[in-house]
């Protein structure tokens, strides 16, 4: 009996996906460039399973049913291209290569087109959920060659997480790089969620003087509210964890955050597409700022920086923080869906935003209770431009607004940095302001660069230039949109 799918790459995610596939009745052929890893896997985690090993790509391909399905679980970038080139001569027309890594979506666009010329189908699929998700049910976001979907659908939906109603957290996203783009936005929202939680943590710790035990109880309580989510849940677990000496381990961890690039890609794409992805961009910059540890230590001494204690009823502040976190989180998702809509329009992907919310409902890092409400919002109005306009989310934003402003103002007053919380509030204020000061900005641009402007009392699309000084010319610069 031949294998249903071959998986290349036996790092943590690859091994756990293979074991997941085996649990669901699929026969997997496992390969790794280092032969010893194949033996270690077969003699260890895969022992007494139906998983078989292959010590070369050719051996793996020969052990697969047609159309052959090969999933690459390797480092994004040149490594993927290298394996594709090695696989091409071994595969036949109609065979399928799946890239399950964190790939930048333009690379997936390129690979789909390249392999299409050779008659081979390519799927770029985002896989989210970390080690546990890969083993027991991740969120899976496939896109690429639509002809390949029916062949891989039973496997990918079979191993994916399921909602409470049994719906698979996996569905076809769209052509070319759509799957990897949606995964990129997922990771951007993940960056934002994590930073928002950290800002609430710092406000409680530095402003309210709360201990790790106190904050653990708060996050555990918040996880029973609309903030019910994986990241809030694990934050409570982290705050509870003790080092060997009994002290909270989190207090001993160096405050410099790493990143692998997906949050940065999200911000770059937002700039390219002209979408104000303010919160997620701030979360990326916050990680960059955290890496400047030595400079920050020196600057604190230089400026004599201290945080003033936050006065008042502690429980009232904690509740205000909960509301500020919830409202900011809604803005983060809203901006993410705005970015996906623009990318879908630009690339002709025809994304189903309700389905995207469903795919994120279980298995992934940003899974949370209100993703069900996001799905409902898009089912009620598929063309909704801003998630906060949906009645459910509008009511939350309005109800939280007073507490949100209170927290933002106090953070600025006492010196606690909350860039994501405050930028989310500024975005909502800007988005709900009919007249912004960009009229003055356009006048400035026209004054120094003859960039022209439109007028309120004329039709849109008609541009004007003023000789502001009397010494300038009448020639205007060309105009363009982002």
ZATORZA-107181 format. One record per residue (C-alpha): residue in one letter; x, y, z. Coordinates in steps of 0.02 Angstrom, whole numbers. Example, Ala and Ser with C-alpha at 12.3 -4.5 7.8 and 13.67 -1.06 7.14 Angstrom:
code:X:Y:Z
A:615:-225:390
S:684:-53:357
% end
This chain:
code:X:Y:Z
X:0:0:0
X:74:166:-54
X:74:326:48
X:-59:461:40
X:65:603:63
X:250:632:84
X:317:759:209
X:491:834:194
X:564:908:353
X:567:827:525
X:581:977:638
X:448:1002:772
X:306:1058:656
X:344:925:525
X:349:782:650
X:189:834:735
X:93:857:573
X:147:683:517
X:89:606:682
X:-75:702:664
X:-99:634:488
X:-63:459:549
X:-193:476:687
X:-322:520:555
X:-289:365:451
X:-173:438:318
X:-16:343:271
X:132:463:275
X:305:445:199
X:429:547:301
X:593:617:232
X:730:729:299
X:894:784:219
X:985:711:369
X:954:524:363
X:987:504:549
X:835:611:587
X:725:491:488
X:789:345:593
X:768:442:756
X:589:486:709
X:542:309:657
X:620:234:813
X:550:369:927
X:385:464:908
X:332:366:752
X:368:194:824
X:223:69:805
X:132:182:681
X:98:163:494
X:224:300:454
X:362:247:336
X:529:328:304
X:620:378:146
X:805:418:135
X:798:512:-29
X:669:617:-121
X:662:487:-258
X:624:348:-134
X:488:456:-55
X:407:494:-224
X:410:311:-274
X:316:265:-115
X:170:385:-150
X:1:358:-233
X:-38:466:-384
X:-69:608:-395
X:81:622:-282
X:65:747:-140
X:226:813:-61
X:220:935:85
X:374:1040:123
X:395:1083:307
X:562:1171:288
X:631:1346:317
X:552:1477:205
X:656:1553:65
X:791:1474:-43
X:774:1305:42
X:597:1288:-28
X:657:1332:-204
X:797:1206:-188
X:679:1064:-143
X:559:1115:-283
X:701:1102:-410
X:749:930:-343
X:569:870:-349
X:524:930:-524
X:615:790:-619
X:540:660:-501
X:358:714:-519
X:230:695:-659
X:100:816:-724
X:-43:834:-601
X:66:799:-448
X:57:923:-304
X:187:1013:-199
X:127:1096:-37
X:229:1228:55
X:177:1230:238
X:304:1357:298
X:291:1542:340
X:324:1599:162
X:307:1777:99
X:159:1772:-20
X:247:1845:-175
X:359:1691:-171
X:203:1582:-177
X:135:1684:-323
X:299:1652:-416
X:305:1466:-376
X:124:1435:-428
X:159:1515:-599
X:327:1427:-620
X:260:1254:-581
X:102:1280:-683
X:213:1290:-838
X:279:1118:-793
X:106:1043:-761
X:135:1028:-573
X:11:1102:-449
X:74:1207:-303
X:-13:1250:-140
X:53:1379:-18
X:-32:1347:147
X:-18:1439:311
X:-15:1323:462
X:-45:1401:633
X:-53:1329:807
X:125:1294:854
X:184:1125:914
X:21:1079:1001
X:-87:1136:855
X:15:1038:729
X:-2:881:834
X:-186:889:878
X:-266:1008:752
X:-198:1171:680
X:-282:1309:582
X:-238:1280:399
X:-252:1414:263
X:-220:1340:89
X:-208:1438:-73
X:-123:1418:-241
X:-175:1304:-385
X:-363:1277:-365
X:-355:1116:-467
X:-261:1034:-323
X:-385:1074:-185
X:-499:922:-202
X:-350:804:-195
X:-279:878:-33
X:-443:931:48
X:-476:766:141
X:-303:769:219
X:-293:953:265
X:-471:965:331
X:-452:797:417
X:-303:852:522
X:-362:1030:555
X:-440:1095:714
X:-630:1089:724
X:-752:1217:791
X:-878:1173:928
X:-998:1129:786
X:-871:1013:705
X:-827:1130:562
X:-646:1110:502
X:-535:1262:530
X:-472:1241:353
X:-546:1293:187
X:-486:1350:18
X:-431:1531:31
X:-397:1581:-149
X:-278:1576:-296
X:-90:1599:-295
X:-22:1673:-132
X:-192:1702:-49
X:-164:1569:85
X:5:1634:136
X:-59:1814:133
X:-199:1769:254
X:-74:1677:365
X:38:1832:361
X:-107:1941:421
X:-145:1811:554
X:33:1829:617
X:21:2018:611
X:-136:2012:720
X:-42:1891:833
X:96:2022:853
X:-36:2152:899
X:-128:2040:1021
X:32:1994:1112
X:88:2175:1127
X:-84:2231:1190
X:-78:2097:1325
X:99:2151:1373
X:43:2332:1388
X:-98:2284:1506
X:27:2179:1604
X:148:2325:1620
X:9:2444:1674
X:-41:2322:1813
X:139:2286:1865
X:219:2459:1856
X:65:2569:1877
X:-41:2471:2001
X:102:2378:2088
X:20:2207:2063
X:114:2044:2091
X:126:1900:1967
X:-4:1806:2072
X:-121:1955:2068
X:-104:1972:1879
X:-123:1786:1852
X:-294:1792:1933
X:-342:1942:1825
X:-295:1857:1661
X:-380:1695:1715
X:-537:1796:1753
X:-526:1892:1588
X:-522:1725:1498
X:-701:1695:1556
X:-760:1855:1470
X:-765:1916:1289
X:-574:1910:1298
X:-581:1718:1303
X:-432:1672:1193
X:-278:1564:1180
X:-156:1707:1212
X:-248:1769:1368
X:-258:1589:1430
X:-71:1556:1410
X:-29:1725:1490
X:-116:1665:1648
X:-17:1502:1639
X:148:1596:1615
X:117:1711:1764
X:82:1558:1872
X:243:1468:1826
X:381:1470:1958
X:570:1451:1939
X:669:1330:2047
X:684:1459:2185
X:495:1487:2188
X:502:1658:2106
X:397:1694:1951
X:499:1638:1801
X:429:1779:1692
X:518:1907:1802
X:687:1830:1757
X:664:1832:1568
X:764:1965:1474
X:647:2096:1399
X:707:2085:1219
X:580:2013:1096
X:626:1915:941
X:533:1908:776
X:538:1806:616
X:475:1935:492
X:290:1901:465
X:236:2052:568
X:357:2160:469
X:289:2091:305
X:113:2135:361
X:164:2315:395
X:257:2329:230
X:107:2265:133
X:-7:2386:225
X:105:2530:170
X:109:2466:-8
X:-81:2450:-13
X:-117:2613:81
X:-204:2533:230
X:-181:2616:402
X:-124:2460:495
X:-69:2567:642
X:-86:2444:785
X:6:2298:706
X:143:2414:641
X:166:2483:818
X:181:2306:885
X:324:2272:764
X:411:2434:814
X:387:2387:997
X:486:2228:968
X:621:2330:880
X:627:2450:1028
X:638:2306:1151
X:795:2244:1062
X:885:2407:1108
X:908:2347:1287
X:1077:2426:1323
X:1022:2593:1249
X:861:2589:1351
X:953:2554:1513
X:1070:2701:1480
X:927:2816:1429
X:827:2776:1586
X:975:2833:1691
X:1006:2985:1581
X:827:3047:1592
X:796:2988:1771
X:640:2900:1709
X:516:2842:1841
X:337:2782:1827
X:215:2869:1943
X:99:2752:2039
X:-78:2746:1970
X:-193:2805:2109
X:-372:2755:2137
X:-470:2594:2159
X:-366:2450:2091
X:-515:2345:2036
X:-588:2491:1940
X:-425:2512:1846
X:-416:2326:1810
X:-591:2330:1737
X:-545:2484:1634
X:-392:2391:1570
X:-501:2244:1518
X:-612:2360:1417
X:-463:2449:1339
X:-386:2282:1290
X:-548:2218:1216
X:-581:2376:1115
X:-401:2383:1052
X:-407:2200:1003
X:-563:2233:897
X:-470:2373:807
X:-324:2256:773
X:-436:2128:689
X:-532:2265:598
X:-372:2334:524
X:-315:2159:475
X:-477:2126:381
X:-462:2296:295
X:-290:2244:233
X:-354:2075:171
X:-499:2159:79
X:-382:2277:-13
X:-261:2137:-57
X:-406:2029:-117
X:-468:2171:-228
X:-294:2204:-297
X:-256:2020:-332
X:-428:1957:-381
X:-432:1829:-241
X:-616:1849:-193
X:-579:1808:-11
X:-722:1746:97
X:-694:1843:259
X:-819:1742:359
X:-724:1584:310
X:-560:1665:363
X:-634:1702:535
X:-694:1521:543
X:-520:1456:500
X:-451:1558:645
X:-587:1501:765
X:-486:1350:823
X:-311:1281:820
X:-216:1443:787
X:-124:1564:900
X:-253:1704:885
X:-404:1591:913
X:-530:1680:1021
X:-714:1675:1062
X:-762:1831:965
X:-700:1761:799
X:-872:1681:792
X:-945:1857:803
X:-828:1913:663
X:-893:1772:555
X:-1072:1825:594
X:-1030:2006:548
X:-971:1957:374
X:-1116:1837:350
X:-1235:1981:390
X:-1143:2100:273
X:-1007:2028:161
X:-960:2204:102
X:-937:2283:274
X:-786:2398:260
X:-747:2416:445
X:-781:2277:570
X:-821:2407:704
X:-974:2458:602
X:-1057:2290:639
X:-1189:2315:776
X:-1107:2189:895
X:-934:2267:884
X:-998:2446:874
X:-1087:2421:1040
X:-929:2354:1122
X:-822:2498:1057
X:-947:2627:1117
X:-967:2544:1287
X:-779:2531:1312
X:-734:2703:1247
X:-737:2795:1415
X:-627:2666:1503
X:-514:2655:1350
X:-484:2843:1352
X:-456:2838:1540
X:-320:2705:1525
X:-236:2789:1375
X:-233:2958:1461
X:-167:2887:1624
X:-29:2789:1535
X:32:2951:1455
X:18:3044:1620
X:120:2920:1724
X:244:2867:1589
X:191:2689:1546
X:218:2655:1360
X:59:2584:1280
X:89:2615:1094
X:-35:2487:1029
X:-175:2533:1149
X:-158:2718:1112
X:-133:2699:924
X:-292:2593:914
X:-389:2732:1001
X:-313:2864:886
X:-362:2760:735
X:-543:2749:791
X:-546:2936:825
X:-475:2969:652
X:-587:2844:564
X:-743:2919:643
X:-694:3100:605
X:-778:3164:447
X:-655:3308:422
X:-471:3283:460
X:-334:3416:446
X:-270:3342:282
X:-339:3496:195
X:-197:3595:272
X:-75:3456:230
X:-127:3463:47
X:-106:3652:47
X:70:3630:115
X:111:3502:-19
X:43:3617:-154
X:138:3766:-82
X:311:3686:-85
X:291:3557:-223
X:142:3607:-332
X:63:3438:-289
X:-115:3505:-315
X:-272:3480:-211
X:-457:3443:-232
X:-593:3564:-173
X:-747:3533:-67
X:-851:3639:-185
X:-802:3546:-343
X:-820:3368:-409
X:-699:3236:-345
X:-559:3200:-467
X:-534:3382:-519
X:-365:3449:-460
X:-309:3627:-430
X:-145:3717:-402
X:-122:3888:-322
X:22:4008:-346
X:32:4037:-157
X:176:4163:-157
X:146:4254:-321
X:321:4204:-374
X:284:4021:-412
X:227:3955:-579
X:62:3885:-638
X:132:3714:-681
X:73:3575:-565
X:158:3413:-517
X:79:3249:-565
X:-31:3161:-436
X:-46:2978:-390
X:-130:2869:-261
X:-45:2741:-148
% end
